[in-house]
Amino acid sequence: MLSHSLFDMDFSDIDDMTGKVIHDFRPDICFIFNNSFYDLSQVVDCPIIIYEVDSPRYFANKDNIRKHPDRYLYFIIQEDSRKTLKEDYGVSENQIFYVPFFSEIYADETEKPTTNISFIGSLFTSRDTEMFQSFIQESPSREEWKMMKKCFDELKKIHR
């Protein structure tokens, strides 16, 4: 089972065979989501785009980005990430591009909300998703509020 803590896992050095195959392929551009792949900065001569999926805080191989921030282009899906890239990674403004999601989903104004939380995405786990079910109902119990407060406190630690 994968856990949320693996999202910013660093990749080891690229092995010779994989590096050679990618180099010989000679890509025109590389898209790497959350930088979750080997460091290609010394393997390819093309632009490398790090496409934000969650947040720059969850990027893999953070040290590689900090060493050579100008080697990459950064596609962000939320404007808050611009500040994080500049402050945490030393990225220049001209390397950052806001690219909203490639879908056009709009709320149906005629629908009345039935829950106090709406979430689209994964819960970063393959099981135990039912534990949030009663919390997103209209009346979470005191125990559920405490559990969610612990979750939010952990998120605050990550985003400091």
Number of C-alpha atoms within 10 A of each C-alpha: 6 9 10 11 9 11 17 17 16 18 13 10 11 14 9 8 9 12 18 14 11 13 15 11 10 13 13 10 12 16 15 18 16 23 29 18 18 18 21 20 15 9 17 20 14 15 15 21 20 22 23 22 17 15 17 24 18 20 22 22 19 18 11 16 22 14 11 13 19 14 17 18 19 29 22 23 18 15 12 11 20 21 14 16 23 15 11 13 19 16 23 15 12 9 17 19 15 14 14 12 11 6 6 6 7 6 6 7 7 6 7 7 10 10 12 11 10 8 7 5 5 8 13 14 11 10 9 9 11 8 11 14 10 13 20 16 13 12 12 16 12 10 10 16 13 12 15 15 12 12 11 12 11 11 11 10 8 10 9 5
